[in-house]
Amino acid sequence: MDLRRAAVGLQKAVAEKLGIKPRIRTGASGDMTVLVNGANVFNYRKEGSIPGTEALLQRIADSLRSTV
């Protein structure tokens, strides 16, 4: 799986649907981390796979609600 491509697609989806730009870090070692307001929302190494875009959008929305 191309994690960089997934990260770019996710950033675009989050910007369009939630109006924010999350910080998404990818590494050469096959890692991808999604941070929203400094909180870790998703880490590929810990979970082993990437859930669908809608599932990640829901996690991000839930994270935003919990910080308000």
Buried (B, 14 or more C-beta within 10 A) or exposed (E): EEBEEBBEEBBEBBEEEBEEEBEBEBEEEEEBBBBBBEEEBBBBEEEEEBEEBEEBBEBBBEBBEEEE
